[in-house]
Amino acid sequence: MFERPDTGDNALLVFVDANQGTPTRAPHEVDQAAALEEFVELAKSAGLNVADVVTGSRQKPDPRHFIGKGKIEELKLLLSTLEVDVVLFGQRLSPSQERNLERELAVRVLDRSSLILDIFAQRARTFEGKLQVELAQLTHLSTRLVRGWTHLERQKGGIGLRGPGETQLETDRRLLNDRVKMLKQRLVKVRKQRAQGRNQRSKSGVATVALVGYTNAGKSTLFNRLTSEKVYAADQLFATLDPTLRRLILPGGTTAVLADTVGFISDLPHELVEAFLSTLTETREADLLLHVVDVSDELREQRVADVDQVLNSIDAEDVPQLIVYNKIDRTGNEARIERGDNGEIEAVWLSAQTADGVNLLLDAIVERVSKHRTIGWLHITPAQGKLRAQLFDAGAVIEERVENDGSSRLHIDLDTIDYSRLDREHGLSQQFNPDTPALVASARA
């Protein structure tokens, strides 16, 4: 065995096409080329220097080493000429495969899941994000614990033959389990706090709109464009990790809450889905999902399928979606709105970078989240100038009739959610006439 280094900046990438069946989506060659490119980008996003990339193919993975003996010898020869700290595999390895490969190559070996976990650990900024990442890492590490103690070799079992290595491993496993338990308890508290926030927004009638999409599709750039925020956005995978909630002002004065969530990726590690469940709940509880798609990506249909798969895993498949085809500035497409056969808006084409088509998206959001509107006549007194001003600012007044006593009757058309908010703020008492659908309401001073 070897002494595993604490850090590793130089990496050798190994990508093996282990074809286990007929491809069901895009052509297989394109799939693999895109997966390899994504793997290299993941390594660079983790801050690693890619020394070289080794590719290969197998009908099915070797149960002991994932790769064959010939490929192992090829890697040994290459490692003898390179200064490499870690060998990264573009597929998921079992704990035993990682352990066996480390013994053969005498260098640290990590798989794709470990790489993604490392990126998440680097990007976590909030207290909740750090808790979730640590929980995911410890869950992933629990099955690989034996590999970390190379200075305490495990001895064969038997009375009088159990050495300090086994004791150390048992102690380490107990400490790890205790830490996992503590992290889960803290996350339960965080989830309760998030649930309280969602309940308050629900009671106040404020709609929640969540951005979802494949990583690097431009969600954070669009979030900044819609909210005038300065959330970190870069042309790299998982540029942002922690969810961000901001107020979104829609045309007509309607308000909503916009949530920027973590980017999805194909074969997202199960540990991350479990750990980030509280964050992803914002997606599951949203009133509308803006599914951001990079229109310049040749595999955009596959990316959409990957995102839908994650949404299914968190029970968010029934949340209404609005497809946002982003980055039209790279393809020359025109900004436009697409409607389905039923007349409902299904997609918006835009560029978050240039803001072309963003106004169309805002109009589409208003239409999708404002299906129920309050229309009718509202009677207000002269003392309710604030209410009158709010209605005019929101563009909700269709007609105004001034009575002889100075009061006004306003013919209004506004979102039911906004009407409910005004009702709570100003104490509107409602009376509906069954003969006409119009609302007859008077406002208390």
RAMO-V173907 format. One record per backbone hydrogen bond with DSSP energy under -0.5 kcal/mol. CO is the residue of the C=O (numbers start at 0). NH is the residue of the N-H. E is the energy in kcal/mol with one decimal. If there is no record, write none. Layout:
# RAMO-V173907
CO|NH|E / CO|NH|E
This chain:
# RAMO-V173907
1|3|-0.7 / 8|10|-0.5 / 8|48|-3.6 / 9|84|-2.4 / 9|85|-1.5 / 10|12|-0.5 / 10|50|-2.8 / 10|51|-0.8 / 11|87|-2.5 / 12|53|-3.3 / 13|15|-0.5 / 13|89|-2.5 / 14|55|-1.5 / 15|17|-1.3 / 16|18|-1.3 / 16|57|-2.4 / 17|19|-0.6 / 26|30|-2.4 / 27|31|-2.6 / 28|32|-2.2 / 29|33|-2.5 / 30|34|-2.4 / 31|35|-2.4 / 32|36|-2.1 / 33|37|-2.5 / 34|38|-2.2 / 35|39|-2.2 / 36|40|-2.0 / 37|41|-2.3 / 38|42|-2.0 / 39|43|-2.2 / 40|44|-2.5 / 41|45|-1.4 / 42|47|-2.0 / 43|46|-1.7 / 47|49|-0.7 / 48|10|-2.9 / 48|50|-0.9 / 51|12|-2.6 / 53|14|-2.9 / 55|16|-2.8 / 57|18|-1.3 / 61|65|-2.2 / 64|66|-1.7 / 65|61|-1.5 / 67|71|-1.8 / 68|72|-2.4 / 69|73|-1.9 / 70|74|-2.2 / 71|75|-2.4 / 72|76|-2.2 / 73|77|-1.9 / 74|78|-2.8 / 75|79|-1.5 / 77|80|-1.2 / 77|81|-0.8 / 81|83|-1.1 / 84|107|-0.8 / 85|11|-2.1 / 85|87|-0.5 / 86|109|-2.3 / 87|13|-3.1 / 90|111|-1.3 / 93|97|-2.3 / 94|98|-2.3 / 95|99|-2.7 / 96|100|-2.3 / 97|101|-2.2 / 98|102|-1.8 / 99|103|-1.8 / 100|104|-3.0 / 101|105|-2.1 / 107|86|-2.8 / 109|88|-2.4 / 110|114|-1.8 / 111|115|-2.3 / 112|116|-2.3 / 113|117|-2.0 / 114|118|-2.0 / 115|119|-2.4 / 116|120|-2.1 / 117|121|-1.7 / 118|122|-1.8 / 119|123|-1.6 / 125|129|-2.3 / 126|130|-2.0 / 127|131|-2.5 / 128|132|-2.3 / 129|133|-2.4 / 130|134|-2.3 / 131|135|-2.1 / 132|136|-2.6 / 133|137|-2.6 / 134|138|-2.3 / 135|139|-2.1 / 136|140|-2.6 / 137|141|-1.8 / 139|142|-0.7 / 140|143|-2.0 / 141|144|-0.5 / 143|146|-1.2 / 144|147|-1.4 / 145|148|-1.0 / 148|151|-1.4 / 157|160|-2.2 / 157|161|-0.7 / 160|162|-0.7 / 162|165|-0.7 / 162|166|-1.1 / 163|167|-2.7 / 164|168|-2.3 / 165|169|-2.4 / 166|170|-2.4 / 167|171|-2.7 / 168|172|-2.5 / 169|173|-2.1 / 170|174|-2.4 / 171|175|-2.4 / 172|176|-2.4 / 173|177|-2.3 / 174|178|-2.2 / 175|179|-2.5 / 176|180|-2.2 / 177|181|-2.1 / 178|182|-2.5 / 179|183|-2.3 / 180|184|-1.8 / 181|185|-2.1 / 182|186|-2.4 / 183|187|-1.7 / 184|188|-1.4 / 185|189|-1.9 / 186|190|-2.7 / 187|191|-1.9 / 188|192|-2.0 / 189|193|-2.4 / 190|194|-2.4 / 191|195|-2.2 / 192|196|-2.0 / 193|197|-2.4 / 194|198|-2.4 / 195|199|-2.3 / 196|200|-2.2 / 197|201|-2.3 / 198|202|-2.6 / 199|203|-2.1 / 200|205|-1.9 / 201|204|-0.8 / 204|206|-0.5 / 206|208|-0.5 / 206|256|-3.0 / 207|286|-2.4 / 207|287|-1.4 / 208|258|-2.7 / 209|211|-0.5 / 209|289|-3.1 / 210|260|-1.1 / 211|291|-2.9 / 212|263|-2.4 / 213|216|-1.3 / 217|221|-2.1 / 218|222|-2.7 / 219|223|-2.5 / 220|224|-2.0 / 221|225|-2.3 / 222|226|-2.1 / 223|227|-1.8 / 233|235|-2.1 / 235|238|-0.8 / 239|262|-0.6 / 243|259|-2.6 / 245|257|-3.1 / 246|248|-0.5 / 247|249|-0.6 / 247|255|-2.0 / 249|252|-1.7 / 250|253|-0.6 / 253|249|-3.7 / 254|206|-0.6 / 255|247|-3.5 / 255|257|-0.5 / 256|208|-3.5 / 256|258|-0.5 / 257|245|-2.2 / 258|210|-3.3 / 258|260|-0.6 / 259|243|-1.6 / 263|214|-3.1 / 264|267|-0.8 / 268|271|-0.8 / 268|272|-1.6 / 269|273|-2.2 / 270|274|-2.4 / 271|275|-2.7 / 273|276|-1.1 / 275|279|-2.9 / 276|280|-1.3 / 278|281|-1.3 / 279|282|-0.7 / 279|283|-1.9 / 280|284|-2.6 / 282|285|-1.0 / 287|209|-2.4 / 287|289|-0.5 / 288|290|-0.9 / 288|321|-2.8 / 289|211|-2.3 / 289|291|-1.1 / 290|323|-2.8 / 291|213|-0.6 / 292|294|-1.0 / 292|325|-3.0 / 293|296|-1.7 / 296|299|-1.5 / 298|302|-2.4 / 299|303|-2.5 / 300|304|-1.8 / 301|305|-2.2 / 302|306|-2.4 / 303|307|-2.5 / 304|308|-1.8 / 305|309|-1.6 / 306|310|-2.5 / 307|311|-2.2 / 308|312|-1.6 / 309|313|-1.1 / 310|313|-0.5 / 310|315|-3.2 / 311|314|-1.4 / 315|318|-1.1 / 319|288|-2.8 / 321|290|-1.7 / 322|324|-0.6 / 322|347|-2.2 / 323|292|-3.0 / 323|325|-1.0 / 324|349|-2.7 / 325|294|-2.3 / 326|329|-1.6 / 327|330|-0.7 / 327|331|-2.1 / 327|332|-0.7 / 335|348|-2.9 / 337|345|-2.9 / 337|346|-1.7 / 339|342|-1.7 / 343|339|-2.7 / 345|322|-2.2 / 346|337|-3.2 / 347|324|-2.4 / 347|349|-0.5 / 348|335|-0.9 / 349|327|-1.5 / 350|354|-1.7 / 354|357|-1.6 / 355|350|-2.4 / 356|360|-1.5 / 357|361|-2.2 / 358|362|-2.2 / 359|363|-2.2 / 360|364|-2.6 / 361|365|-2.2 / 362|366|-2.1 / 363|367|-2.4 / 364|368|-2.7 / 365|369|-1.2 / 370|372|-0.6 / 371|415|-2.2 / 372|374|-0.6 / 373|413|-2.0 / 374|438|-1.7 / 375|411|-3.0 / 376|440|-1.9 / 377|379|-0.5 / 377|409|-3.1 / 378|442|-2.4 / 379|407|-2.4 / 380|383|-1.8 / 383|387|-2.0 / 384|388|-2.5 / 385|389|-2.3 / 386|390|-2.2 / 387|391|-2.2 / 388|392|-2.7 / 389|393|-1.7 / 390|395|-2.5 / 390|396|-0.5 / 391|394|-1.3 / 395|397|-0.6 / 395|412|-2.5 / 398|410|-3.5 / 400|402|-0.5 / 400|408|-2.9 / 402|405|-1.5 / 406|402|-3.0 / 407|379|-2.4 / 407|409|-0.5 / 408|400|-2.6 / 408|410|-0.5 / 409|377|-2.7 / 409|411|-0.9 / 410|397|-3.9 / 410|398|-1.2 / 411|375|-1.9 / 413|373|-3.4 / 414|418|-2.4 / 415|419|-2.5 / 416|420|-1.8 / 417|421|-2.2 / 418|422|-2.4 / 419|423|-2.1 / 420|424|-1.9 / 421|425|-2.9 / 422|426|-1.8 / 422|427|-0.6 / 426|443|-1.1 / 427|429|-0.5 / 428|441|-1.8 / 430|439|-1.4 / 431|433|-0.7 / 432|435|-1.3 / 437|432|-0.7 / 438|376|-2.7 / 438|440|-0.6 / 439|430|-2.0 / 440|378|-2.6 / 441|428|-2.2
